[in-house]
Amino acid sequence: MNKYLAGLILFFYISNLSGSFIKGNGGNSIICKNSKNLVLDFYEMSNYYGLTFDDQLNVENLFRNSISRIEKINSEWKQLLIDELNLVDNKIVYVLNSRLGKVDDLITVLIPEDCELTQTALQFNNRILIDKESFDKLDSFQQETLLLHESVYAFLVKKNNLKNSKAVRAIVSLLLSREILFMTKSQIDSFYRQEIAPNF
């Protein structure tokens, strides 16, 4: 059975379950007509958290740098992230001609008028369902950012009672930022207490 067919079967199965869509797994993208399509974590980095993108990051080094940077937030998370990134490609199932259910944990941010907030990924039963139509509209860096989000979510949901995906997006936003390179431990701990810990 190919990945697309398996994804469709799995999608229709979870769609018919009571309370089927798992709250807190917000693999969202902002898909636009006239501006760049972005993963929500990337958009919130500057528009909600006031952080600056580290333009030294690229497709080739995003995962490697994220592994080293996440240790500054929590040293125990480094190996957990490595493990999930090693598994992520094998977890993906692309879903064709379907819309994944939206989750209700979104931070209120203004998005451009020509854009739509779209659920691009959903984790269920140790699989990452990806809406292929919206995923293909992201450039390669944004696609990798989405997979980083899903990898962080995967280990956090096992270790913590996540209320939603806000903690995940806050972590990914910080990992993408230039600021994390210069923040003191006290500053990172403050960000953790304010933006991450309340969502556990």
Secondary structure, DSSP 4 states (H G I P E B T S, - for coil): --HHHHHHHHHHHHHTSTT-SPTT--EEEEEESSS--EEHHHHHHHHTS---B-TT--TTTHHHHHHHHHHHH-TTHHHHHHHHHHHHHHHEEEE-S--PPPPS--------TTEEEEEEEEEETTEEEEEHHHHTTS-HHHHHHHHHHHHHHHHHHHHS--SSSHHHHHHHHHHHBSGGGT--HHHHHHHIIIIIGGG-
